[in-house]
Amino acid sequence: MAILFALVARGSVVLAEFTATSTNAGAIARQILEKIPGNNDTNVSYSQDRYVFHVRRTDGLTVLCMADEAAGRRIPFAFLEDIHQRFVRTYGRAVHSAQAYGMNDEFSRVLNQQMEYYSNDPNADRINRLKGEMSQVRSVMIENIDKVLERGDRLELLVDKTANMQGNTFRFRKQARRFRNTVWWRNVKLTVALIILLLVIAYVVLAFVCHGLTLPTCLK
């Protein structure tokens, strides 16, 4: 799974979060929230080991996710933009006064669903390319996490790779099942087309035979 962890926060107050594997990414994410400089809108990424924490802050609302570095920048930031829009559309002004984890029970399910979509569905990146709305992500530099967290303060990132491998296995099985279904439908269509063709040939042959039988009668 490309995106392993995500949260939505107001300042350093986490309003909702979800993790797809056993990891301490939440603790590191909260450290990042407390250390991000300034209050302006920003897109920024911090790398640690083989993972990258991507952050989008807009109008005082911060959406953060941790993704495998192989996911690049476009998909994680498309995910962050999508989550920001869904969160604001769902809760409106309530985000400015909500208590910590006030939206977690409901919105964690949305995080889970969209993490699955942006991690596994190829349409997520295809649609994003067609829209061409993520050109600003190209200017986002991926900096080492030491840029925002001092080495002595930050935690070592722990990720359950077994759970991640299970997620990859699940994705492979899903793709294999989709491929089998595609092949099955193609065979059905070919069979139906062949049957129709045989029926047409049989009809032409019968028509020709019947015409040949009636022709001598017409000549009389």
Salt bridges, closest charged atoms under 4 A:
GLU17 OE1 - ARG30 NH1 3.24
ASP68 OD2 - ARG50 NH1 3.40
ASP82 OD1 - ARG86 NE 2.85
ASP125 OD1 - ARG74 NE 2.78
ASP125 OD2 - ARG129 NE 3.32
ASP146 OD2 - ARG151 NH2 2.85
ASP146 OD1 - ARG154 NE 2.77
